[in-house]
Every structure is written in structure tokens, then in C-alpha cells.
Amino acid sequence: MTASRTTPHDPTAEPPAPDGGTAAPGGPDGPVGPEARVAAGAYDRDRMPRWLPRAILMVFAALVGFILLRWAFGHLRGFLTDLLIAFFLSLAIEPAVDRLARRGMRRGLATGLVFVVVLLAMAAVLAAIGSLMVDQVATLARDLPDHIQSLLDWINGRFHTDLTIEKIQGGLFKDSDTVQGYAETVADNALGFGAAVVGGLFELFTIGLFTFYFAAEGPRVRRALCSLLPPGKQAEVLRAWDIAIDKTGGYLYSRALMALVSAVAHYVLFLVLGLDYAIALALWVGLVSQFIPTVGTYLAAALPALVALTKDPVDALWVIAFATAYQQFENYLLHPRITSRTVDIHPAVAFGSVIAGAALLGPTGALVAIPATATGQAFFSTYVRRYEVTEHRLAPPAPSPDGGGQRKRRYFQNWNR
């Protein structure tokens, strides 16, 4: 009797076939050899990845959303611009509204009172400047024939011609169709001007309404906005809002104060020179010089210089010289002291921001460029860490506010060592 020999089980061995043979690899579906595995891998590579349809759908949805957003922005650009102006105006008047509200006045009443004061000031300025422009236009219309005759005399003497006002009028109005064309053009321009005036009044009403709403309901608007954010983000939003209020209000108040100083200084000059409409010209110089940075003083001085030129060319030279001298006084003495605690922004940065704002949003961008830049600069400097600059001839230390006292103390400290 022979003992049966048991062999260890091999897990990789194929199971025996029912007839005693060895089963074909791969089970009942057929053999799975190296060729079959290669064919299966090629089949998997030819199949579309599962994430691809979803990615295509998301790209298509993003493209459609961008097109719709662009279409909506194109139709709502005017309204969004009005909202932007109203928001910055509300930031400018909110410090005054908050001050009145802290004294017990209802916020809506405080906003209305600030609105009335601002509107009265604007009406007074527009009335003064408007009277100047109306009178100047009337004077120009009265003296226009004399100016035209002087121009014709110069042309006739220079080019040996024989032009007269009667010949020019006859050439322009010899045909009735020409007169009818001029009349139709004037009528079309009048209709367009009327429509523009109505649209402008409606736009001003929209801006005023939303400015009143943003200022009167400022705390409620901020609470509604912060309720949509987590607590950590709420603090950041409120901090940015606080900086925007501080910088916008500080910018407008400091500019208004410097406009007042500039207007008073130029008013004294205009009185000495004996110019007509001294108050209106002084207000014009004060406003234009302060709300157009860097070159505003020279642009504002152009109008009083022209008015002085009609009286005496020497007076025009005095106006230009005084405007240039006052610009230096304002840049180096007045401006740093007034804006050091409100809007500390370099004049070149301010001028560049105005150009960029005007390129993006036109006059609206130029109006809000400086407070927006000052807000971004303040918010950026709050969260950006600064390091001590290594002493180098290309980066000398900034002058100290005490006029060199810091350098003197450093010298004596080194000497004592």
C-alpha cells in the first residue's frame, strides 16, 4: 500500500477542467492573454473620459454667462455709473450725517439737512459763474460784428482781397435751400439739446435719490451686506468701508477748504487789478484748480487771464504770474498741511489716477479716481508689510518732518560713540 503524496496548493494554478484537463485561462468568456489585455487597454483609451462632457458643458455655460453679462452691462452701464457716483457722494456726506445723528437727529432728517446745505452752496456757485458766462456771451454777441470787421480788414490787407460782411452774407444766404438747411439743422440741434437737458435732469435726480438712500440707510445696507458673509469677512468689509468713508470725505473736505483759500487769494488779486466779476472768477479758479489735480490751477487761470486780456495785457500777465506763484505755495506749504491727515497721495499718482479713471469711465471716472485710489492705497498699506530700506546712494533716507532734526540727533549719537 503506497501513501498518497499531497502537494501544496498553488493559488496561481488554473482550476482543473471537468474532463480532467486544464481549463483555458480567462474563464468561460474566453482566454485573457497578453494580446487580449492590450486590446482592452486600447479600448479604454479610445473611450471619452467621464469628466470631458461635464467640462464642455461648464465651458459652454461660462461662455453664455459672459455674453449675457456683457450684454447686460452694455445696457446698464449708465445706471451703474449713476450708482457709482451716488455711492461715492454718500461716502462723502456720511461723516456729516453721522455727526448729526450722534447728536440725536434722525438719520433721514440729518441726510436731508446736509443735502439742502450742499444744494444751496452749489446753486450759489452756479449762479455766480452762470451770471459771468451769460454776461460774457452777451458782450461777445454785441461786439461780434466789430470783431468780424477787424478780422476782414486784416485779411484784406494781408491777402489783398475785397471781402465785406455783405458779400459773405450774400454768399451764404443767396439760395433759399441753404437757409432752409440751416434752419433744419438748428431745429434738430434744438431738439437734441432739449432731450439732452431732460435726460441730464433725470440722471441728476437718479443720482440724488440713490445718494440720499445710501447715506440715510448706510447702517442698514452694511448690515444686510455683512449678513451674507462669514464673521471673518465681515470685519474686512467693514474696515474697507470705514477707510473709504474716511478717505472720500477727507478728500472732498480738504479740497473744499483749499478751494476756499484759493478763491479768497485770487479774489484779492482780481480786486487789486479791478477785473469785472471778481467773485465769479475767484470761485471758478478755486473749484477748477482743486478738483483737477496738478494742472488745475493753470487751466483755471485761463479764463480770468482772457478776461484781463480784454482790459489790459499787463493784467493778464499778472494773473498768470500770480497763479504760478500760488501753485508753488499750495504744493509745498498748504497742501501737505491740509491733506496730511485726510488723503496722503502723491500728486503724480493723483494725476495718473484721474487720467486712468477718465479713460475707463469718462468724467465719472475722473471724479471718483482720487478717492478710490486713496482708499485702495490705504487698504493696501494696512495689510502689506514694509521693511527697512538698506542705505544706498540710489535710495537716500526721506527727509524728516522736523526739518533735519533726526539727522542732527543721528550725528550726535555717532559722535558720542
Residue pairs with C-beta under 8 A, 6 or more apart in sequence:
14 22
14 23
14 25
15 23
16 22
16 23
17 23
24 30
24 31
25 31
25 32
25 33
26 32
26 33
26 36
30 36
73 80
78 203
79 206
81 361
81 364
82 203
82 206
82 207
82 210
83 210
84 361
84 364
84 368
85 207
85 211
85 364
85 367
85 368
86 206
86 207
86 208
86 209
86 210
86 211
86 213
86 214
87 210
87 214
88 248
88 367
88 368
88 371
88 372
89 207
89 211
90 210
90 211
90 213
90 214
90 215
90 218
91 244
91 245
91 248
91 249
91 371
92 248
92 249
92 251
92 252
92 371
93 111
93 114
93 115
93 118
93 211
93 215
93 249
94 215
94 218
94 245
94 249
95 245
95 249
96 110
96 114
96 249
97 107
97 110
97 111
97 114
97 215
97 216
97 218
100 110
100 113
100 114
101 107
101 110
105 113
107 216
107 217
107 219
108 216
111 212
111 215
111 216
112 212
114 215
115 208
115 212
125 283
125 287
128 279
128 280
128 283
129 280
129 283
129 284
131 277
131 280
132 277
132 280
132 281
132 284
135 277
136 307
145 165
148 165
149 165
152 163
152 164
152 165
155 161
155 163
156 162
156 163
172 178
173 179
214 221
222 237
222 238
222 241
225 237
226 234
226 237
226 238
229 237
239 379
239 382
240 375
240 379
243 375
243 378
243 379
243 382
244 371
244 375
246 342
246 378
247 342
247 343
247 371
247 374
247 375
247 378
248 371
248 374
248 375
250 339
250 341
250 342
250 343
251 342
251 343
251 370
251 371
251 374
252 371
253 342
254 338
254 339
254 342
254 343
255 290
255 291
256 290
257 338
258 290
258 330
258 334
258 335
258 338
259 286
259 287
259 289
259 290
259 291
260 286
261 286
261 334
262 285
262 286
262 289
262 290
262 297
262 326
262 330
263 282
263 283
263 285
263 286
263 287
264 282
265 326
266 281
266 282
266 285
266 286
266 304
266 322
266 323
266 326
267 278
267 279
267 281
267 282
269 318
269 319
269 322
270 278
270 281
270 282
270 304
271 278
273 308
273 315
273 318
273 319
274 311
275 281
275 304
275 307
275 308
275 311
275 315
276 307
277 307
281 303
281 304
281 307
284 300
284 303
284 304
285 297
285 300
285 301
285 303
285 304
285 323
286 300
287 300
288 296
288 299
288 300
289 296
289 297
289 299
289 300
289 301
290 296
291 367
292 299
292 300
292 354
293 347
293 350
293 351
293 354
293 370
294 347
294 348
294 350
294 351
295 351
297 323
297 324
297 326
297 327
297 330
298 323
298 324
298 327
300 323
301 319
301 320
301 323
304 319
305 316
305 319
305 320
305 323
306 316
308 315
308 316
308 318
308 319
309 315
309 316
331 347
339 345
343 370
343 371
343 374
344 374
345 370
345 373
345 374
345 377
349 373
349 377
350 370
350 373
353 369
353 370
353 372
353 373
354 366
354 369
354 370
356 365
356 369
357 364
357 365
357 366
357 367
357 368
357 369
357 372
358 365
358 366
358 369
359 365
361 368
389 395
389 397
391 397
400 406
400 407
